């Protein structure tokens, strides 16, 4: 039930985020430019909000989605470092292995993934009131596995370069 604009500090202060899921809230306003600072983002879900305006062309700054491969070792080290630091500081557990499990909603069906930061590279902006054209810059995200822009108010043509997204397994533009 969070509302208001998406805070600019999400992109400005949390640039190391791999996963951002803020679906099913009441966020409103435009997708702000500070979100483009999330270069390492691999799972970007702002679906089911009240967002409006266009998709910023700077989303191609998501370099983890723009490449064909993700540095799995670097990603694992960052996730495990965070977990070990958290446990060392708060002495919650002596476990040194960390398995991230996440529930990802796709077209109304929940799917569970273990360590999705290593395999899942998705953008879901569905069920908002986004307008304008689909930015051509999305077609440069060669590592993108799923893209859901459904249930918005886009206009214009789909960029023909979208066929170059060979890693794309799920595409919903309805």
C-alpha positions as CSV (number, residue, x, y, z in Angstrom):
1,X,0.0,0.0,0.0
2,X,3.0,2.3,-0.5
3,X,2.1,5.5,-2.4
4,X,3.5,8.7,-3.9
5,X,6.3,9.0,-6.4
6,X,9.0,6.4,-6.5
7,X,11.7,8.0,-4.2
8,X,14.7,9.2,-6.1
9,X,17.0,7.7,-3.4
10,X,16.2,4.2,-4.7
11,X,18.4,4.9,-7.8
12,X,20.7,7.4,-6.2
13,X,21.7,5.6,-3.0
14,X,21.0,1.9,-3.9
15,X,23.0,1.6,-7.1
16,X,24.2,-1.9,-6.2
17,X,20.7,-3.4,-6.3
18,X,20.3,-6.6,-8.3
19,X,16.6,-7.1,-7.6
20,X,14.0,-4.4,-7.2
21,X,10.4,-5.5,-6.7
22,X,7.9,-2.8,-5.9
23,X,4.8,-4.3,-7.6
24,X,1.3,-4.0,-6.3
25,X,1.5,-0.7,-4.6
26,X,0.1,2.7,-5.3
27,X,3.2,4.5,-6.6
28,X,2.3,7.3,-9.0
29,X,4.0,9.7,-11.2
30,X,6.7,9.2,-13.8
31,X,9.6,6.7,-13.9
32,X,12.3,9.0,-12.6
33,X,15.7,9.3,-14.1
34,X,17.5,8.2,-10.9
35,X,16.2,4.7,-11.6
36,X,18.6,4.6,-14.5
37,X,21.5,4.5,-12.0
38,X,20.6,0.9,-11.2
39,X,23.2,-0.4,-13.6
40,X,23.4,-3.8,-12.0
41,X,19.7,-4.5,-11.8
42,X,18.6,-7.8,-13.2
43,X,15.0,-8.1,-11.9
44,X,13.1,-4.8,-12.2
45,X,9.4,-5.1,-11.3
46,X,7.3,-2.0,-10.9
47,X,4.1,-3.6,-12.2
48,X,0.6,-3.0,-10.8
49,X,1.1,0.6,-9.7
50,X,-0.3,3.9,-11.0
51,X,2.8,5.0,-12.9
52,X,2.3,7.4,-15.9
53,X,4.4,9.1,-18.5
54,X,6.9,7.4,-20.8
55,X,9.6,4.8,-20.2
56,X,12.9,6.7,-19.9
57,X,15.4,5.9,-22.7
58,X,18.2,5.7,-20.1
59,X,17.0,2.3,-19.0
60,X,19.7,1.0,-21.4
61,X,22.0,1.9,-18.5
62,X,21.0,-1.4,-17.0
63,X,24.2,-2.9,-18.1
64,X,23.4,-6.3,-16.5
65,X,20.5,-6.5,-18.9
66,X,22.4,-5.1,-21.8
67,X,25.0,-7.8,-22.0
68,X,24.7,-11.4,-23.2
69,X,26.2,-12.7,-20.0
70,X,26.3,-11.7,-16.4
71,X,29.4,-12.1,-14.2
72,X,28.0,-14.8,-12.0
73,X,31.0,-14.9,-9.8
74,X,30.8,-11.2,-9.1
75,X,27.1,-11.4,-8.4
76,X,27.4,-14.4,-6.1
77,X,30.2,-12.7,-4.2
78,X,28.2,-9.6,-3.7
79,X,25.1,-11.5,-2.5
80,X,27.2,-13.8,-0.2
81,X,29.3,-10.9,1.1
82,X,26.1,-9.1,2.1
83,X,24.7,-12.2,3.8
84,X,27.9,-13.0,5.7
85,X,28.3,-9.4,6.8
86,X,24.7,-9.3,8.0
87,X,25.1,-12.5,10.0
88,X,28.5,-11.4,11.4
89,X,27.2,-8.0,12.6
90,X,24.0,-9.3,14.1
91,X,25.1,-12.8,15.1
92,X,21.9,-14.3,13.9
93,X,23.3,-17.5,12.5
94,X,26.6,-19.2,11.8
95,X,25.6,-20.4,8.4
96,X,27.9,-19.2,5.7
97,X,25.8,-20.4,2.6
98,X,23.1,-18.1,1.3
99,X,20.3,-19.2,-1.0
100,X,18.1,-16.4,-2.2
101,X,14.6,-17.5,-3.1
102,X,12.2,-15.2,-4.7
103,X,8.6,-15.3,-5.9
104,X,8.1,-13.8,-9.3
105,X,4.6,-13.0,-10.6
106,X,4.2,-13.5,-14.4
107,X,0.9,-13.0,-16.0
108,X,-0.9,-13.8,-12.7
109,X,1.0,-17.0,-12.0
110,X,3.5,-17.1,-9.1
111,X,6.9,-18.8,-9.9
112,X,9.6,-19.5,-7.4
113,X,13.3,-19.2,-8.2
114,X,16.3,-20.1,-6.2
115,X,19.2,-17.7,-6.7
116,X,17.3,-15.8,-9.5
117,X,20.1,-13.2,-9.5
118,X,22.1,-15.6,-11.5
119,X,19.6,-16.5,-14.2
120,X,16.6,-14.2,-14.3
121,X,16.9,-10.9,-16.2
122,X,13.5,-9.3,-16.4
123,X,11.6,-6.0,-16.7
124,X,8.0,-5.9,-15.7
125,X,6.2,-2.5,-16.0
126,X,2.8,-4.0,-16.7
127,X,-0.5,-2.7,-15.3
128,X,0.3,0.9,-15.1
129,X,-0.7,3.9,-17.2
130,X,2.5,4.4,-19.1
131,X,2.2,6.2,-22.4
132,X,4.2,7.1,-25.5
133,X,6.4,4.9,-27.6
134,X,8.3,1.8,-26.5
135,X,11.9,3.2,-26.4
136,X,14.2,1.8,-29.0
137,X,16.8,1.5,-26.3
138,X,15.1,-1.5,-24.8
139,X,16.0,-3.4,-28.0
140,X,19.7,-3.0,-27.0
141,X,19.2,-5.1,-23.8
142,X,20.6,-8.3,-25.3
143,X,20.6,-10.1,-22.0
144,X,16.9,-9.6,-21.3
145,X,15.0,-12.8,-20.7
146,X,11.5,-11.5,-20.2
147,X,9.8,-8.2,-20.9
148,X,6.2,-7.4,-19.8
149,X,4.8,-4.0,-20.9
150,X,1.2,-5.2,-21.1
151,X,-1.8,-3.2,-19.8
152,X,-0.4,0.2,-20.4
153,X,-1.4,2.9,-22.9
154,X,1.5,2.8,-25.3
155,X,1.2,4.1,-28.9
156,X,3.2,3.9,-32.1
157,X,5.0,1.0,-33.6
158,X,7.0,-1.7,-31.9
159,X,10.7,-1.1,-32.8
160,X,11.7,-3.7,-35.4
161,X,15.0,-4.2,-33.7
162,X,13.2,-6.2,-31.0
163,X,13.9,-9.3,-33.1
164,X,17.6,-8.9,-32.1
165,X,16.8,-9.8,-28.5
166,X,17.7,-13.5,-29.0
167,X,17.8,-14.3,-25.2
168,X,14.1,-13.1,-24.9
169,X,11.9,-16.0,-23.8
170,X,8.8,-14.0,-22.7
171,X,7.4,-10.9,-24.3
172,X,4.1,-9.4,-23.5
173,X,3.1,-6.2,-25.2
174,X,-0.7,-6.7,-25.0
